[in-house]
Amino acid sequence: RLRTAGYVVEPAYTAGSARAQLRRADALKAKVAVMLGTRELQAGVVALKPLDGRPQTAIARDALLPALAALLRTP
């Protein structure tokens, strides 16, 4: 759904730590990391982690696109 909405997606299917994956996202100049791990799957949410220091939030999976758009519009 993210790609269809026009977002660039770089999946991280590796077993590396979340910290390592966030470093990679930062190196790729990503503005936000969308994380979907075991806990998120069980809870039916995704984690949105802005890479500019703002706090991470968990949102319902079906609210991802509007939440991501709002997050990217907010300075």
Buried (B, 14 or more C-beta within 10 A) or exposed (E): EEEEEEBEEEEBEEEEEEEEBBEBBEEEEBEBBBBEEEEBEEEEBBBBBBBEEEEEEEBEEEEBEEBBEEBEEEE
